[in-house]
Amino acid sequence: MGKIKKYHEHVSHYAYVTYFKDEGMYKVKASVHVHIEEGSDNRLFHEVTDVDLEFFINDKKCAYSGFKEMYGKLFGENKFNNYERELYDEFTENYLKNKVKIKEFFNLVRTPIDNITES
């Protein structure tokens, strides 16, 4: 029997971060879904895979289709798709500037539970 040698190790993680943006007369909640991979050189690579948007008026969640229709009536037909794309880009860019600190989390997870203190 031959000896087994490790050739490559691939570790990946999934995360999502929720943000709120106040647009004045309404708020936007964005859940940014991220795939995080750890390369063989221990660097982390973050890829935003999806951004889920929810809209709130007076802190009450709106039906997506209702908000889209209202936005079109207020700001012009077919304007919502451009606005939605701008929000996706804005929330994606915000995440990439303020990435999840996953290495700190995994260092904590690897710490024996007896050494963890609550503050």
PyMOL CGO cylinders between C-alpha atoms (Angstrom):
from pymol import cmd
from pymol.cgo import CYLINDER

trace = [
    CYLINDER, 0.00, 0.00, 0.00, 1.20, 3.48, -0.86, 0.3, 1, 1, 1, 1, 1, 1,
    CYLINDER, 1.20, 3.48, -0.86, 1.46, 6.38, 1.57, 0.3, 1, 1, 1, 1, 1, 1,
    CYLINDER, 1.46, 6.38, 1.57, -1.29, 9.00, 1.46, 0.3, 1, 1, 1, 1, 1, 1,
    CYLINDER, -1.29, 9.00, 1.46, -0.14, 12.63, 1.22, 0.3, 1, 1, 1, 1, 1, 1,
    CYLINDER, -0.14, 12.63, 1.22, -2.40, 15.63, 1.43, 0.3, 1, 1, 1, 1, 1, 1,
    CYLINDER, -2.40, 15.63, 1.43, -2.28, 17.53, -1.85, 0.3, 1, 1, 1, 1, 1, 1,
    CYLINDER, -2.28, 17.53, -1.85, -4.70, 20.39, -1.26, 0.3, 1, 1, 1, 1, 1, 1,
    CYLINDER, -4.70, 20.39, -1.26, -7.15, 21.59, 1.36, 0.3, 1, 1, 1, 1, 1, 1,
    CYLINDER, -7.15, 21.59, 1.36, -10.16, 23.76, 0.55, 0.3, 1, 1, 1, 1, 1, 1,
    CYLINDER, -10.16, 23.76, 0.55, -12.24, 25.35, 3.30, 0.3, 1, 1, 1, 1, 1, 1,
    CYLINDER, -12.24, 25.35, 3.30, -15.30, 27.45, 2.61, 0.3, 1, 1, 1, 1, 1, 1,
    CYLINDER, -15.30, 27.45, 2.61, -17.80, 29.26, 4.79, 0.3, 1, 1, 1, 1, 1, 1,
    CYLINDER, -17.80, 29.26, 4.79, -21.17, 30.88, 4.31, 0.3, 1, 1, 1, 1, 1, 1,
    CYLINDER, -21.17, 30.88, 4.31, -22.29, 34.09, 5.96, 0.3, 1, 1, 1, 1, 1, 1,
    CYLINDER, -22.29, 34.09, 5.96, -24.92, 36.72, 5.61, 0.3, 1, 1, 1, 1, 1, 1,
    CYLINDER, -24.92, 36.72, 5.61, -25.00, 40.21, 7.01, 0.3, 1, 1, 1, 1, 1, 1,
    CYLINDER, -25.00, 40.21, 7.01, -28.11, 42.35, 7.39, 0.3, 1, 1, 1, 1, 1, 1,
    CYLINDER, -28.11, 42.35, 7.39, -28.08, 46.11, 6.87, 0.3, 1, 1, 1, 1, 1, 1,
    CYLINDER, -28.08, 46.11, 6.87, -30.72, 48.84, 7.05, 0.3, 1, 1, 1, 1, 1, 1,
    CYLINDER, -30.72, 48.84, 7.05, -30.67, 51.98, 4.94, 0.3, 1, 1, 1, 1, 1, 1,
    CYLINDER, -30.67, 51.98, 4.94, -32.96, 54.90, 5.77, 0.3, 1, 1, 1, 1, 1, 1,
    CYLINDER, -32.96, 54.90, 5.77, -34.21, 56.49, 2.54, 0.3, 1, 1, 1, 1, 1, 1,
    CYLINDER, -34.21, 56.49, 2.54, -36.34, 59.13, 4.27, 0.3, 1, 1, 1, 1, 1, 1,
    CYLINDER, -36.34, 59.13, 4.27, -39.93, 58.09, 3.67, 0.3, 1, 1, 1, 1, 1, 1,
    CYLINDER, -39.93, 58.09, 3.67, -39.04, 54.38, 3.77, 0.3, 1, 1, 1, 1, 1, 1,
    CYLINDER, -39.04, 54.38, 3.77, -36.27, 52.00, 4.83, 0.3, 1, 1, 1, 1, 1, 1,
    CYLINDER, -36.27, 52.00, 4.83, -34.50, 49.24, 2.96, 0.3, 1, 1, 1, 1, 1, 1,
    CYLINDER, -34.50, 49.24, 2.96, -33.34, 46.06, 4.68, 0.3, 1, 1, 1, 1, 1, 1,
    CYLINDER, -33.34, 46.06, 4.68, -30.67, 44.13, 2.80, 0.3, 1, 1, 1, 1, 1, 1,
    CYLINDER, -30.67, 44.13, 2.80, -29.45, 40.64, 3.64, 0.3, 1, 1, 1, 1, 1, 1,
    CYLINDER, -29.45, 40.64, 3.64, -26.10, 40.19, 1.93, 0.3, 1, 1, 1, 1, 1, 1,
    CYLINDER, -26.10, 40.19, 1.93, -25.24, 36.52, 1.36, 0.3, 1, 1, 1, 1, 1, 1,
    CYLINDER, -25.24, 36.52, 1.36, -21.54, 35.73, 1.09, 0.3, 1, 1, 1, 1, 1, 1,
    CYLINDER, -21.54, 35.73, 1.09, -19.47, 32.69, 0.20, 0.3, 1, 1, 1, 1, 1, 1,
    CYLINDER, -19.47, 32.69, 0.20, -16.08, 32.85, 1.91, 0.3, 1, 1, 1, 1, 1, 1,
    CYLINDER, -16.08, 32.85, 1.91, -13.23, 30.59, 0.84, 0.3, 1, 1, 1, 1, 1, 1,
    CYLINDER, -13.23, 30.59, 0.84, -9.91, 30.08, 2.51, 0.3, 1, 1, 1, 1, 1, 1,
    CYLINDER, -9.91, 30.08, 2.51, -7.06, 29.62, 0.08, 0.3, 1, 1, 1, 1, 1, 1,
    CYLINDER, -7.06, 29.62, 0.08, -4.06, 27.39, 0.61, 0.3, 1, 1, 1, 1, 1, 1,
    CYLINDER, -4.06, 27.39, 0.61, -2.11, 30.50, 1.63, 0.3, 1, 1, 1, 1, 1, 1,
    CYLINDER, -2.11, 30.50, 1.63, -4.70, 31.15, 4.42, 0.3, 1, 1, 1, 1, 1, 1,
    CYLINDER, -4.70, 31.15, 4.42, -6.10, 34.23, 2.67, 0.3, 1, 1, 1, 1, 1, 1,
    CYLINDER, -6.10, 34.23, 2.67, -9.87, 34.64, 2.66, 0.3, 1, 1, 1, 1, 1, 1,
    CYLINDER, -9.87, 34.64, 2.66, -11.78, 35.34, -0.54, 0.3, 1, 1, 1, 1, 1, 1,
    CYLINDER, -11.78, 35.34, -0.54, -15.25, 36.87, -0.19, 0.3, 1, 1, 1, 1, 1, 1,
    CYLINDER, -15.25, 36.87, -0.19, -17.85, 36.52, -2.95, 0.3, 1, 1, 1, 1, 1, 1,
    CYLINDER, -17.85, 36.52, -2.95, -21.25, 38.15, -2.55, 0.3, 1, 1, 1, 1, 1, 1,
    CYLINDER, -21.25, 38.15, -2.55, -23.68, 35.62, -4.00, 0.3, 1, 1, 1, 1, 1, 1,
    CYLINDER, -23.68, 35.62, -4.00, -27.00, 37.37, -3.38, 0.3, 1, 1, 1, 1, 1, 1,
    CYLINDER, -27.00, 37.37, -3.38, -28.62, 40.44, -1.86, 0.3, 1, 1, 1, 1, 1, 1,
    CYLINDER, -28.62, 40.44, -1.86, -32.19, 40.09, -0.59, 0.3, 1, 1, 1, 1, 1, 1,
    CYLINDER, -32.19, 40.09, -0.59, -34.06, 43.38, -0.31, 0.3, 1, 1, 1, 1, 1, 1,
    CYLINDER, -34.06, 43.38, -0.31, -37.06, 44.16, 1.88, 0.3, 1, 1, 1, 1, 1, 1,
    CYLINDER, -37.06, 44.16, 1.88, -38.82, 47.50, 2.14, 0.3, 1, 1, 1, 1, 1, 1,
    CYLINDER, -38.82, 47.50, 2.14, -40.45, 49.11, 5.20, 0.3, 1, 1, 1, 1, 1, 1,
    CYLINDER, -40.45, 49.11, 5.20, -42.79, 52.08, 5.48, 0.3, 1, 1, 1, 1, 1, 1,
    CYLINDER, -42.79, 52.08, 5.48, -43.43, 53.34, 9.03, 0.3, 1, 1, 1, 1, 1, 1,
    CYLINDER, -43.43, 53.34, 9.03, -41.40, 50.33, 10.22, 0.3, 1, 1, 1, 1, 1, 1,
    CYLINDER, -41.40, 50.33, 10.22, -43.91, 47.92, 8.66, 0.3, 1, 1, 1, 1, 1, 1,
    CYLINDER, -43.91, 47.92, 8.66, -42.72, 45.45, 6.04, 0.3, 1, 1, 1, 1, 1, 1,
    CYLINDER, -42.72, 45.45, 6.04, -44.17, 46.03, 2.59, 0.3, 1, 1, 1, 1, 1, 1,
    CYLINDER, -44.17, 46.03, 2.59, -45.05, 43.38, 0.05, 0.3, 1, 1, 1, 1, 1, 1,
    CYLINDER, -45.05, 43.38, 0.05, -42.27, 43.44, -2.54, 0.3, 1, 1, 1, 1, 1, 1,
    CYLINDER, -42.27, 43.44, -2.54, -44.68, 43.71, -5.48, 0.3, 1, 1, 1, 1, 1, 1,
    CYLINDER, -44.68, 43.71, -5.48, -46.66, 46.48, -3.75, 0.3, 1, 1, 1, 1, 1, 1,
    CYLINDER, -46.66, 46.48, -3.75, -43.53, 48.51, -3.04, 0.3, 1, 1, 1, 1, 1, 1,
    CYLINDER, -43.53, 48.51, -3.04, -42.32, 48.03, -6.60, 0.3, 1, 1, 1, 1, 1, 1,
    CYLINDER, -42.32, 48.03, -6.60, -45.66, 49.23, -7.98, 0.3, 1, 1, 1, 1, 1, 1,
    CYLINDER, -45.66, 49.23, -7.98, -45.72, 52.24, -5.64, 0.3, 1, 1, 1, 1, 1, 1,
    CYLINDER, -45.72, 52.24, -5.64, -42.14, 53.15, -6.55, 0.3, 1, 1, 1, 1, 1, 1,
    CYLINDER, -42.14, 53.15, -6.55, -43.04, 53.05, -10.23, 0.3, 1, 1, 1, 1, 1, 1,
    CYLINDER, -43.04, 53.05, -10.23, -46.05, 55.29, -9.69, 0.3, 1, 1, 1, 1, 1, 1,
    CYLINDER, -46.05, 55.29, -9.69, -44.00, 57.79, -7.66, 0.3, 1, 1, 1, 1, 1, 1,
    CYLINDER, -44.00, 57.79, -7.66, -40.80, 57.91, -9.69, 0.3, 1, 1, 1, 1, 1, 1,
    CYLINDER, -40.80, 57.91, -9.69, -41.75, 56.67, -13.13, 0.3, 1, 1, 1, 1, 1, 1,
    CYLINDER, -41.75, 56.67, -13.13, -42.42, 53.38, -14.83, 0.3, 1, 1, 1, 1, 1, 1,
    CYLINDER, -42.42, 53.38, -14.83, -39.45, 51.01, -15.15, 0.3, 1, 1, 1, 1, 1, 1,
    CYLINDER, -39.45, 51.01, -15.15, -37.36, 53.06, -12.66, 0.3, 1, 1, 1, 1, 1, 1,
    CYLINDER, -37.36, 53.06, -12.66, -37.53, 50.40, -9.95, 0.3, 1, 1, 1, 1, 1, 1,
    CYLINDER, -37.53, 50.40, -9.95, -35.24, 47.91, -11.72, 0.3, 1, 1, 1, 1, 1, 1,
    CYLINDER, -35.24, 47.91, -11.72, -32.45, 50.51, -11.94, 0.3, 1, 1, 1, 1, 1, 1,
    CYLINDER, -32.45, 50.51, -11.94, -32.99, 51.51, -8.32, 0.3, 1, 1, 1, 1, 1, 1,
    CYLINDER, -32.99, 51.51, -8.32, -32.90, 47.87, -7.22, 0.3, 1, 1, 1, 1, 1, 1,
    CYLINDER, -32.90, 47.87, -7.22, -29.62, 47.30, -9.13, 0.3, 1, 1, 1, 1, 1, 1,
    CYLINDER, -29.62, 47.30, -9.13, -28.11, 50.41, -7.49, 0.3, 1, 1, 1, 1, 1, 1,
    CYLINDER, -28.11, 50.41, -7.49, -29.10, 49.05, -4.06, 0.3, 1, 1, 1, 1, 1, 1,
    CYLINDER, -29.10, 49.05, -4.06, -27.56, 45.64, -4.84, 0.3, 1, 1, 1, 1, 1, 1,
    CYLINDER, -27.56, 45.64, -4.84, -24.32, 47.34, -5.87, 0.3, 1, 1, 1, 1, 1, 1,
    CYLINDER, -24.32, 47.34, -5.87, -24.31, 49.70, -2.89, 0.3, 1, 1, 1, 1, 1, 1,
    CYLINDER, -24.31, 49.70, -2.89, -24.88, 46.95, -0.31, 0.3, 1, 1, 1, 1, 1, 1,
    CYLINDER, -24.88, 46.95, -0.31, -22.34, 44.66, -2.02, 0.3, 1, 1, 1, 1, 1, 1,
    CYLINDER, -22.34, 44.66, -2.02, -19.72, 47.41, -2.01, 0.3, 1, 1, 1, 1, 1, 1,
    CYLINDER, -19.72, 47.41, -2.01, -20.47, 48.20, 1.63, 0.3, 1, 1, 1, 1, 1, 1,
    CYLINDER, -20.47, 48.20, 1.63, -19.99, 44.55, 2.60, 0.3, 1, 1, 1, 1, 1, 1,
    CYLINDER, -19.99, 44.55, 2.60, -16.70, 44.25, 0.70, 0.3, 1, 1, 1, 1, 1, 1,
    CYLINDER, -16.70, 44.25, 0.70, -15.37, 47.35, 2.49, 0.3, 1, 1, 1, 1, 1, 1,
    CYLINDER, -15.37, 47.35, 2.49, -16.45, 45.95, 5.89, 0.3, 1, 1, 1, 1, 1, 1,
    CYLINDER, -16.45, 45.95, 5.89, -16.01, 42.19, 5.52, 0.3, 1, 1, 1, 1, 1, 1,
    CYLINDER, -16.01, 42.19, 5.52, -16.98, 39.64, 8.13, 0.3, 1, 1, 1, 1, 1, 1,
    CYLINDER, -16.98, 39.64, 8.13, -14.03, 39.02, 10.44, 0.3, 1, 1, 1, 1, 1, 1,
    CYLINDER, -14.03, 39.02, 10.44, -14.22, 35.25, 10.09, 0.3, 1, 1, 1, 1, 1, 1,
    CYLINDER, -14.22, 35.25, 10.09, -10.66, 34.52, 11.24, 0.3, 1, 1, 1, 1, 1, 1,
    CYLINDER, -10.66, 34.52, 11.24, -11.40, 36.17, 14.61, 0.3, 1, 1, 1, 1, 1, 1,
    CYLINDER, -11.40, 36.17, 14.61, -14.56, 34.07, 14.89, 0.3, 1, 1, 1, 1, 1, 1,
    CYLINDER, -14.56, 34.07, 14.89, -12.74, 30.81, 14.17, 0.3, 1, 1, 1, 1, 1, 1,
    CYLINDER, -12.74, 30.81, 14.17, -9.99, 31.66, 16.62, 0.3, 1, 1, 1, 1, 1, 1,
    CYLINDER, -9.99, 31.66, 16.62, -12.71, 32.07, 19.24, 0.3, 1, 1, 1, 1, 1, 1,
    CYLINDER, -12.71, 32.07, 19.24, -14.38, 28.79, 18.23, 0.3, 1, 1, 1, 1, 1, 1,
    CYLINDER, -14.38, 28.79, 18.23, -11.08, 26.95, 18.57, 0.3, 1, 1, 1, 1, 1, 1,
    CYLINDER, -11.08, 26.95, 18.57, -10.57, 28.30, 22.12, 0.3, 1, 1, 1, 1, 1, 1,
    CYLINDER, -10.57, 28.30, 22.12, -11.42, 25.76, 24.83, 0.3, 1, 1, 1, 1, 1, 1,
    CYLINDER, -11.42, 25.76, 24.83, -14.78, 26.65, 26.37, 0.3, 1, 1, 1, 1, 1, 1,
    CYLINDER, -14.78, 26.65, 26.37, -13.26, 26.83, 29.87, 0.3, 1, 1, 1, 1, 1, 1,
    CYLINDER, -13.26, 26.83, 29.87, -11.18, 29.83, 28.78, 0.3, 1, 1, 1, 1, 1, 1,
    CYLINDER, -11.18, 29.83, 28.78, -14.14, 31.90, 27.53, 0.3, 1, 1, 1, 1, 1, 1,
    CYLINDER, -14.14, 31.90, 27.53, -15.49, 34.56, 29.85, 0.3, 1, 1, 1, 1, 1, 1,
    CYLINDER, -15.49, 34.56, 29.85, -18.59, 36.63, 29.37, 0.3, 1, 1, 1, 1, 1, 1,
    CYLINDER, -18.59, 36.63, 29.37, -18.47, 40.37, 29.71, 0.3, 1, 1, 1, 1, 1, 1,
]
cmd.load_cgo(trace, "trace")
